[in-house]
């Protein structure tokens, strides 16, 4: 470049390269604020985690920041198998551990691990890398499936295509942020925030493609939210979901 010293040329080239890098397209970001969506056909993200697992906080943080999105049903399941290592997770339930194992066996996996995220009942990731998590959520399709409604004390699952009987799951979860001080185990001394902690998972029955009507259990805690999952076989993909 005429009239410029070598050092000036290098600075100019570096500036040009930096500007070129800035113009690259960033990975899609999962907004932390609420994103509007159809609660009748949400995307579903299930996190299996434990307060006793030192690798879980990053995945937990990713779930927390999308917990309020309208287009997602983000659920946090606390498992029990870390409880023996010094800290008992107060949200853990054997039913949630069993659900994780059902997913593993249905997919031919011989083990379970934490943290583990399962998207729409099929895609699996550790869930701790924000960019990978955001991209998966961005690309994840909303679930279709039959209509799911509550009318006159009944849960109504409409007609639709069913390759095999599907389990109808009732899920209740706490949307409030809960700060938990960990006093033992791998996360000793840390205070971990939790959102959308699942408190109840109930098998209501089986849907085979015909309209199904089931008694809808009343909730005892008004602070909890309710959702319904429609799952193909034990541990298979989700074919429908509804935020109620």
SULQUI-V686253 format. One line per field, one symbol per residue. ss: DSSP state (~ for helix, > for strand, _ for the rest). phi: phi as a letter, one per 30 degrees, with the letter a starting at -180 (. if undefined). psi: psi as a letter, one per 30 degrees, with the letter a starting at -180 (. if undefined). A space follows every 50 residues. Layout:
ss->???
phi->???
psi->???
//
This chain:
ss->_____~~~~~~~~~~~~~~~~~____________________>>>>>>>_ _____~~~~~~~~~~______>>>>>>>____~~~________~~~~~~~ ~~~~~~_________>>>>___>>>____~~~~~~~~~~________>>> >__>>>>________>>>>>>>>>___>>>>_________>>>>__>>>> >>>>>>>____>>>>________>>>>>>>>>_____>>>>>>_
phi->.eibdedddddddddddddddddddddecdddddcdadddbddbbcccab ddcdddeddddddedcdcddcbccbcccccdcddcjbcddcdbedddddd deddddcidcababdbcbchibdbadicdeddeddddddddddciddbbc bhibdccddldbdaecdcccbbbcdddbccdccaidcejcccdbbhddca bbddlbccjdebbbecdddccdddcbbbccbdididddcaabcc
psi->jkgkleeeeeeeeeeeeeeeefflklkkkjkflkkkljffilkkkkkjlk fgjffeeeeeeeeefgfgkffkjkkjjklfffffgfkjkfflkfeeeeee eeeeeeggkglllklkkkkggekklegfjeeeeeeeeefkkkkcllkklk khgkkjjllakjflkkkjkkkkljfkkkkkkkglafgkfljkkklhkkfk jkjfakkgflkkkkkjkkkfjffllklkkjkjljgalkfllkk.
//
